[in-house]
């Protein structure tokens, strides 16, 4: 069985050749789990991945533009998670990167390489990979463990986020993504009871890291055991990010010294802030893992880094489910977000699936319709197509006709003259049909124009993200606005 391995790597386009070369030495015996590039990073998701995997591999490129570390701070952060999880590891490290940060590791845990001549010591690399496989194979397989509940750590007294009305809203938000919420009272009668609860019954815990809503020992206890934590820090009225520091162990998670807040912490003021932030975490935790198990799948993944992000909606009826299911999987391997109603957890049992589907069509950047003989008779397929057609100026619309399908009904959607787009009908062979759709999707995501969905650039104002800046500005007193506006104009003209 392939070894489930957390793979930490650079997202820079120029580094993908090296990533592919490293992967080629592992591909026959390992499954690599990755966190694809995203506009949102949820650190609880990373901790959860680390707990599920049996080994850790990280490629440390030298980065001349990163002071002090001289490597990716994000890869270094994930390396820290592997140390907490005590996972067997192998770190390919650029020989021009200082060895001081890795000098306490055993020699079999590191491999020094020269980027322009990776194969110079290929035998040494293979020997270390074989050793990693033998050690990691002894670790239990946690990939198929059933989904656990999410704990809310609450004190035995009062707590801002444990009020009945707030807990009710947290439960509702979690339920929308298939999670159950349980309460863990702090302190427990015995530390062993807390350890057993967090390790066995719960897959993550929501807790305060500032030391105001919980005793300040709780987060270090959970963090030291690498229990995936959703880290909360409550802001007082009028308080802004950057005006205070968290306890040292929470501040030690900071990756960017210019960011007003620690990136992995959810800062909140009221129930609205808290539930909105938790909703994003639950959404990320509910995503399936991105994994590649052979050379071709790894090539797909690394080849897509650098492409602009977008989301694909796949519309079809039951007869085309086999093709649509394969398309969904192939898009995921290529690091393209997708929605297909048959995907695992796409539609929760008992949920308002109509609103979910409508929302997904209204939020997609590319709409792929596989139109077969039953498409016309489906009220919801036609509704999906109509919503997409109404957004035609905003998205890329890619409809395809299955051979032998009557397309007369397309006139009501304004597609009669497109014969299901300028493309020919789908080939009868499934593999050829799949290749055609993927090729068109790839083209649509590399061309400028409709559905561009560019990343939001990072602002230099206050040295922080847009979210941090907005949070800061909206809590400034009104008299401060004139001064702020004047300073912004000075910055813009400089």
C-alpha positions as CSV (number, residue, x, y, z in Angstrom):
1,X,0.0,0.0,0.0
2,X,1.4,3.5,-0.9
3,X,2.6,5.5,2.1
4,X,0.3,8.5,2.7
5,X,2.7,11.4,2.8
6,X,2.2,15.1,3.5
7,X,4.2,16.9,0.7
8,X,5.2,20.5,1.5
9,X,6.5,22.5,-1.5
10,X,6.9,25.8,-3.2
11,X,4.0,27.3,-5.1
12,X,6.2,29.4,-7.3
13,X,5.9,28.6,-11.0
14,X,9.7,28.5,-11.5
15,X,10.1,25.8,-8.8
16,X,7.7,23.2,-10.3
17,X,10.5,21.6,-12.4
18,X,12.3,20.8,-9.2
19,X,9.1,19.5,-7.5
20,X,8.4,17.2,-10.4
21,X,12.0,15.9,-10.3
22,X,11.7,15.2,-6.5
23,X,8.3,13.5,-7.0
24,X,9.6,11.2,-9.7
25,X,11.8,9.4,-7.1
26,X,8.8,8.8,-4.8
27,X,6.0,8.1,-7.2
28,X,5.9,4.3,-7.2
29,X,5.6,3.8,-3.4
30,X,4.0,7.0,-2.0
31,X,0.7,8.9,-2.2
32,X,1.4,12.6,-1.8
33,X,-1.1,14.8,0.0
34,X,-0.9,18.5,-0.8
35,X,-2.6,21.7,0.1
36,X,-3.1,23.4,-3.3
37,X,-2.6,27.1,-3.8
38,X,-5.6,29.0,-2.6
39,X,-6.7,32.5,-1.7
40,X,-7.7,31.2,1.8
41,X,-5.4,29.0,4.0
42,X,-7.0,27.4,7.0
43,X,-4.3,26.1,9.3
44,X,-6.7,23.7,11.0
45,X,-7.0,21.9,7.7
46,X,-3.1,21.6,7.5
47,X,-3.0,20.1,11.0
48,X,-5.7,17.7,10.2
49,X,-3.8,16.5,7.1
50,X,-0.6,16.1,9.1
51,X,-2.4,13.9,11.6
52,X,-3.8,11.7,8.9
53,X,-0.5,11.1,7.0
54,X,2.2,8.6,7.9
55,X,5.2,10.6,6.6
56,X,6.4,14.1,5.7
57,X,8.4,15.3,2.8
58,X,9.3,19.0,2.3
59,X,11.4,20.6,-0.5
60,X,13.4,23.5,0.8
61,X,14.4,25.8,-2.0
62,X,16.7,28.8,-1.3
63,X,14.8,32.1,-1.5
64,X,17.1,35.1,-1.7
65,X,14.1,37.5,-1.1
66,X,13.2,36.0,2.3
67,X,15.3,37.5,5.1
68,X,16.4,35.4,8.0
69,X,14.8,32.1,6.9
70,X,16.0,32.3,3.3
71,X,13.4,29.7,2.4
72,X,9.6,29.6,2.2
73,X,8.1,30.5,5.6
74,X,5.1,28.4,4.8
75,X,7.1,25.3,4.1
76,X,9.0,25.9,7.4
77,X,5.7,26.2,9.2
78,X,4.6,22.9,7.9
79,X,7.9,21.4,8.9
80,X,7.2,22.5,12.4
81,X,3.9,20.6,12.3
82,X,5.7,17.5,11.3
83,X,7.9,17.8,14.3
84,X,4.9,18.2,16.6
85,X,3.3,15.2,15.0
86,X,6.5,13.2,15.3
87,X,6.2,11.9,11.7
88,X,9.1,10.3,9.9
89,X,10.4,12.8,7.4
90,X,12.7,13.4,4.5
91,X,13.7,17.0,3.7
92,X,15.5,17.7,0.3
93,X,17.4,20.9,1.1
94,X,19.2,23.2,-1.3
95,X,22.9,22.9,-0.5
96,X,23.2,26.8,-0.5
97,X,20.6,27.0,2.3
98,X,22.1,27.3,5.8
99,X,22.1,23.9,7.6
100,X,21.9,25.4,11.1
101,X,18.1,25.1,11.2
102,X,18.3,21.4,10.4
103,X,21.4,20.3,12.2
104,X,19.5,18.5,15.0
105,X,18.0,16.1,12.5
106,X,19.5,12.7,11.8
107,X,21.5,12.5,8.5
108,X,18.9,10.1,7.0
109,X,16.2,12.8,7.4
110,X,17.8,15.3,5.1
111,X,19.1,15.2,1.5
112,X,21.2,18.1,0.1
113,X,20.8,18.8,-3.6
114,X,22.0,21.1,-6.3
115,X,19.0,22.4,-8.2
116,X,20.7,22.2,-11.6
117,X,22.0,18.7,-11.0
118,X,19.5,16.8,-8.8
119,X,20.5,13.4,-10.1
120,X,24.1,13.8,-8.9
121,X,23.4,11.8,-5.8
122,X,20.3,9.9,-6.9
123,X,21.5,6.6,-5.2
124,X,21.7,8.4,-1.8
125,X,18.2,9.9,-2.3
126,X,16.7,6.5,-3.2
127,X,18.4,4.9,-0.1
128,X,16.8,7.5,2.1
129,X,13.5,7.1,0.4
130,X,13.5,3.4,1.0
131,X,14.4,4.0,4.7
132,X,11.5,6.5,5.0
133,X,9.1,4.0,3.5
134,X,10.1,1.2,6.0
135,X,9.7,3.5,9.0
136,X,6.4,5.1,7.8
137,X,4.8,1.8,6.9
138,X,4.7,0.9,10.6
139,X,2.4,3.9,11.3
140,X,-1.3,3.2,11.5
141,X,-3.4,4.1,8.4
142,X,-5.6,7.1,9.5
143,X,-6.9,8.0,6.1
144,X,-10.1,6.0,6.4
145,X,-10.9,6.9,9.9
146,X,-14.5,8.0,10.2
147,X,-15.3,11.7,10.6
148,X,-15.2,12.8,14.2
149,X,-16.9,15.6,16.0
150,X,-15.5,19.1,16.6
151,X,-15.1,20.1,20.2
152,X,-15.7,23.5,21.7
153,X,-13.5,23.9,24.7
154,X,-15.4,25.9,27.3
155,X,-14.6,26.9,30.9
156,X,-16.8,25.7,33.7
157,X,-17.7,29.4,34.3
158,X,-18.8,31.9,31.7
159,X,-17.3,32.3,28.3
160,X,-18.0,34.7,25.4
161,X,-18.3,32.1,22.7
162,X,-20.0,29.5,24.9
163,X,-23.2,31.4,25.5
164,X,-26.2,29.3,24.5
165,X,-27.2,31.5,21.5
166,X,-23.7,31.6,20.2
167,X,-23.2,27.8,20.6
168,X,-26.5,27.3,18.8
169,X,-25.3,29.3,15.8
170,X,-21.9,27.5,15.8
171,X,-23.8,24.1,15.7
172,X,-25.9,25.3,12.8
173,X,-22.9,26.5,10.8
174,X,-21.1,23.2,11.5
175,X,-24.1,21.1,10.5
176,X,-24.3,22.8,7.1
177,X,-20.9,21.2,6.4
178,X,-21.6,17.8,8.0
179,X,-19.9,18.3,11.3
180,X,-21.3,17.7,14.8
181,X,-20.3,19.9,17.7
182,X,-19.6,18.7,21.3
183,X,-18.6,20.6,24.4
184,X,-15.4,19.8,26.4
185,X,-15.5,21.4,29.9
186,X,-12.2,22.9,31.0
187,X,-10.6,21.8,33.3
188,X,-11.4,18.1,33.1
189,X,-11.3,16.0,36.2
190,X,-7.9,14.5,35.1
191,X,-5.5,15.4,32.3
192,X,-5.8,11.9,30.9
193,X,-9.5,12.4,30.4
194,X,-8.8,15.5,28.3
195,X,-6.1,13.8,26.3
196,X,-8.4,10.8,25.5
197,X,-11.3,13.1,24.5
198,X,-9.2,15.3,22.2
199,X,-7.3,12.4,20.6
200,X,-10.0,9.8,20.1
201,X,-13.4,11.4,20.0
202,X,-12.8,14.7,18.3
203,X,-11.0,15.6,15.1
204,X,-10.6,19.3,16.0
205,X,-11.2,21.7,18.8
206,X,-12.4,25.3,18.9
207,X,-10.6,27.2,21.7
208,X,-9.4,30.6,22.8
209,X,-5.6,31.3,22.5
210,X,-5.6,34.7,24.0
211,X,-6.1,33.5,27.6
212,X,-9.3,35.5,28.2
213,X,-12.0,33.0,27.6
214,X,-10.0,30.0,28.7
215,X,-7.0,29.4,31.0
216,X,-3.8,30.1,29.1
217,X,-2.5,26.5,29.5
218,X,-5.3,25.0,27.3
219,X,-3.9,26.0,23.9
220,X,-0.3,24.9,24.6
221,X,-1.7,21.5,25.8
222,X,-3.7,20.9,22.7
223,X,-1.0,22.4,20.4
224,X,1.7,20.2,21.9
225,X,-0.3,17.1,21.1
226,X,-1.0,18.5,17.6
227,X,-4.8,18.4,18.1
228,X,-6.1,20.3,15.1
229,X,-7.2,23.6,16.6
230,X,-9.5,26.4,15.5
231,X,-7.7,29.3,17.3
232,X,-9.8,32.2,18.5
233,X,-8.8,35.5,19.9
234,X,-11.6,37.9,21.0
235,X,-11.0,41.6,20.4
236,X,-12.3,44.2,22.9
237,X,-14.5,47.1,21.6
238,X,-12.2,49.7,19.9
239,X,-9.2,47.3,19.9
240,X,-7.5,46.7,16.5
241,X,-5.0,44.2,15.3
242,X,-1.4,45.1,15.8
243,X,-2.1,46.9,19.1
244,X,-1.5,43.8,21.3
245,X,0.4,40.5,21.2
246,X,-0.8,37.0,21.9
247,X,0.8,34.7,24.4
248,X,4.3,33.5,23.1
249,X,3.3,30.1,21.9
250,X,0.5,31.6,19.7
251,X,2.8,34.4,18.5
252,X,5.3,31.7,17.6
253,X,3.0,30.6,14.8
254,X,3.4,33.9,13.0
255,X,4.8,33.6,9.4
256,X,4.8,37.2,8.2
257,X,6.2,39.8,10.7
258,X,4.4,42.5,8.8
259,X,0.9,41.0,9.2
260,X,-1.0,42.8,12.1
261,X,-2.3,39.4,13.4
262,X,-1.1,35.9,13.5
263,X,-2.3,34.3,10.3
264,X,-3.7,31.1,11.8
265,X,-5.8,32.9,14.5
266,X,-9.4,33.9,14.0
267,X,-9.9,37.3,15.5
268,X,-13.5,38.1,16.4
269,X,-15.6,40.7,18.1
270,X,-19.2,39.4,18.1
271,X,-21.2,36.4,17.2
272,X,-21.5,37.6,13.5
273,X,-17.7,37.8,13.2
274,X,-17.2,34.4,14.9
275,X,-19.8,32.4,12.9
276,X,-18.7,33.9,9.6
277,X,-15.0,32.9,10.3
278,X,-16.0,29.5,11.5
279,X,-18.1,28.9,8.4
280,X,-14.9,29.3,6.3
281,X,-13.0,26.8,8.4
282,X,-15.8,24.2,8.3
283,X,-16.0,24.6,4.5
284,X,-12.2,24.0,4.1
285,X,-12.2,21.1,6.5
286,X,-15.1,19.5,4.5
287,X,-13.1,19.5,1.3
288,X,-11.8,16.2,0.1
289,X,-8.0,15.7,0.2
290,X,-5.9,16.5,-2.8
291,X,-3.7,13.5,-3.4
292,X,-1.7,12.0,-6.3
293,X,-0.6,8.4,-6.4
294,X,1.4,8.0,-9.6
295,X,3.7,10.0,-11.9
296,X,1.0,11.2,-14.3
297,X,-1.2,12.6,-11.5
298,X,1.8,14.4,-10.0
299,X,2.6,15.9,-13.4
300,X,-1.0,17.2,-13.6
301,X,-0.8,18.8,-10.2
302,X,2.5,20.6,-10.6
303,X,1.6,21.7,-14.2
304,X,-1.4,23.6,-12.9
305,X,0.4,25.8,-10.3
306,X,0.4,29.3,-11.5
307,X,-2.9,29.1,-13.4
308,X,-5.5,31.5,-12.1
309,X,-8.0,30.0,-9.7
310,X,-11.6,29.4,-10.7
311,X,-14.5,27.1,-10.0
312,X,-16.2,24.8,-12.4
313,X,-19.8,23.7,-12.3
314,X,-20.6,20.4,-14.0
315,X,-24.2,20.1,-15.1
316,X,-25.6,16.8,-16.4
317,X,-28.3,14.2,-16.0
318,X,-27.9,10.6,-14.6
319,X,-27.0,8.9,-17.9
320,X,-23.8,11.1,-18.1
321,X,-22.8,10.6,-14.4
322,X,-19.9,8.3,-15.3
323,X,-18.3,10.8,-17.6
324,X,-19.1,13.8,-15.3
325,X,-17.7,11.9,-12.3
326,X,-14.4,11.2,-14.1
327,X,-14.3,14.9,-15.2
328,X,-14.8,16.0,-11.6
329,X,-11.9,13.8,-10.4
330,X,-9.6,14.9,-13.2
331,X,-10.3,18.6,-12.5
332,X,-9.5,18.0,-8.9
333,X,-6.2,16.4,-9.7
334,X,-5.4,19.4,-11.8
335,X,-6.0,21.7,-8.8
336,X,-9.2,23.1,-10.3
337,X,-12.1,23.6,-7.9
338,X,-15.3,21.9,-9.1
339,X,-18.8,21.1,-8.1
340,X,-20.8,18.1,-9.2
341,X,-23.9,17.0,-7.5
342,X,-22.6,13.4,-7.1
343,X,-19.4,14.4,-5.5
344,X,-19.0,13.2,-1.9
345,X,-20.6,15.7,0.5
346,X,-21.6,18.0,-2.4
347,X,-25.2,17.8,-1.2
348,X,-25.9,17.1,2.5
349,X,-28.7,14.7,3.3
350,X,-31.8,16.7,4.4
351,X,-30.3,20.0,3.2
352,X,-31.9,22.6,1.0
353,X,-30.2,21.3,-2.1
354,X,-32.0,23.6,-4.5
355,X,-30.5,26.7,-2.8
356,X,-27.1,25.0,-2.8
357,X,-27.1,24.2,-6.5
358,X,-28.4,27.7,-7.4
359,X,-25.6,29.2,-5.3
360,X,-23.0,27.1,-6.9
361,X,-24.1,28.0,-10.4
362,X,-24.2,31.7,-9.5
363,X,-20.7,31.5,-8.0
364,X,-19.0,29.5,-10.7
365,X,-16.5,30.8,-13.3
366,X,-16.9,28.1,-15.9
367,X,-20.1,26.2,-16.5
368,X,-19.8,22.8,-18.2
369,X,-23.0,21.2,-19.4
370,X,-22.9,17.6,-20.7
371,X,-26.3,17.6,-22.5
372,X,-27.6,14.1,-23.1
373,X,-31.1,12.8,-23.9
374,X,-32.5,13.2,-20.4
375,X,-31.2,16.8,-20.0
376,X,-34.2,18.4,-21.6
377,X,-36.7,16.5,-19.3
378,X,-34.9,17.6,-16.1
379,X,-36.4,20.8,-14.6
380,X,-33.3,21.5,-12.6
381,X,-30.8,20.8,-15.4
382,X,-32.6,23.3,-17.6
383,X,-32.8,25.8,-14.7
384,X,-29.0,25.4,-14.2
385,X,-28.4,26.1,-17.8
386,X,-30.7,29.2,-17.8
387,X,-28.9,30.7,-14.7
388,X,-25.6,30.1,-16.5
389,X,-26.9,31.6,-19.7
390,X,-28.1,34.7,-17.8
391,X,-24.4,35.1,-16.5
392,X,-22.9,34.5,-20.0
393,X,-21.1,37.9,-19.9
394,X,-19.4,37.0,-16.6
395,X,-18.5,33.3,-17.0
396,X,-17.2,30.9,-19.6
397,X,-20.1,28.7,-20.8
398,X,-19.0,25.3,-22.2
399,X,-22.0,23.2,-23.3
400,X,-21.5,19.9,-25.0
401,X,-23.9,17.6,-26.9
402,X,-23.9,13.8,-26.4
403,X,-24.2,12.2,-29.8
404,X,-27.8,11.6,-30.8
405,X,-29.3,14.2,-28.5
406,X,-32.2,16.4,-29.7
407,X,-31.0,19.9,-29.1
408,X,-34.2,21.8,-30.3
409,X,-34.9,22.9,-26.7
410,X,-31.7,25.0,-26.6
411,X,-33.5,27.7,-28.5
412,X,-35.2,28.9,-25.3
413,X,-31.8,29.3,-23.7
414,X,-30.4,31.3,-26.6
415,X,-28.0,28.5,-27.6
416,X,-29.7,27.2,-30.7
417,X,-27.1,28.6,-33.1
418,X,-24.2,27.4,-31.1
419,X,-25.0,23.7,-31.4
420,X,-23.9,23.3,-27.8
421,X,-21.0,25.7,-28.3
422,X,-18.8,26.1,-31.5
423,X,-17.3,22.7,-30.6
424,X,-18.3,19.5,-32.2
425,X,-20.5,17.0,-30.3
426,X,-18.7,14.9,-27.7
427,X,-16.8,11.9,-29.1
428,X,-18.5,8.6,-28.3
429,X,-15.3,7.3,-26.6
430,X,-15.3,8.4,-23.0
431,X,-11.6,9.1,-22.8
432,X,-11.7,11.3,-25.9
433,X,-14.7,13.2,-24.6
434,X,-13.0,13.7,-21.2
435,X,-9.8,15.0,-22.9
436,X,-11.8,17.4,-25.1
437,X,-13.6,19.0,-22.1
438,X,-10.4,19.2,-20.0
439,X,-8.6,20.8,-22.9
440,X,-11.3,23.5,-23.3
441,X,-11.4,24.1,-19.5
442,X,-7.6,24.6,-19.4
443,X,-7.8,27.0,-22.3
444,X,-10.5,29.0,-20.7
445,X,-8.4,29.4,-17.5
446,X,-5.3,30.6,-19.3
447,X,-6.9,33.1,-21.6
448,X,-7.8,36.7,-20.5
449,X,-11.4,37.7,-20.6
450,X,-14.6,36.3,-19.2
451,X,-14.5,34.4,-16.0
452,X,-11.0,35.7,-15.3
453,X,-11.4,35.5,-11.5
454,X,-8.0,37.0,-10.6
455,X,-6.5,36.7,-7.2
456,X,-6.9,39.7,-4.9
457,X,-3.6,41.3,-4.6
458,X,-2.0,42.0,-1.3
459,X,-2.2,45.6,-0.1
460,X,0.8,47.3,1.4
461,X,-1.4,49.5,3.6
462,X,-0.6,48.7,7.2
463,X,1.5,45.9,5.9
464,X,-1.5,43.5,6.1
465,X,-4.1,41.6,4.2
466,X,-7.3,43.3,2.9
467,X,-9.2,41.5,5.7
468,X,-6.9,43.0,8.4
469,X,-7.1,46.5,6.9
470,X,-10.9,46.5,6.6
471,X,-11.2,45.2,10.2
472,X,-8.9,48.0,11.4
473,X,-10.5,50.8,9.4
474,X,-14.1,50.0,10.3
475,X,-13.4,50.3,14.0
476,X,-11.6,53.7,13.8
477,X,-13.3,56.6,15.4
478,X,-14.9,59.1,13.0
479,X,-12.5,62.0,13.8
480,X,-9.6,59.7,12.6
481,X,-10.9,59.4,9.1
482,X,-9.6,62.8,7.9
483,X,-6.1,62.0,9.1
484,X,-6.2,58.5,7.5
485,X,-7.4,59.9,4.2
486,X,-4.6,62.5,4.1
487,X,-2.0,59.8,4.9
488,X,-3.3,57.5,2.1
489,X,-3.1,60.3,-0.4
490,X,0.5,61.0,0.6
491,X,1.3,57.3,0.2
492,X,-0.3,57.1,-3.2
493,X,1.6,60.1,-4.5
494,X,5.0,58.9,-3.1
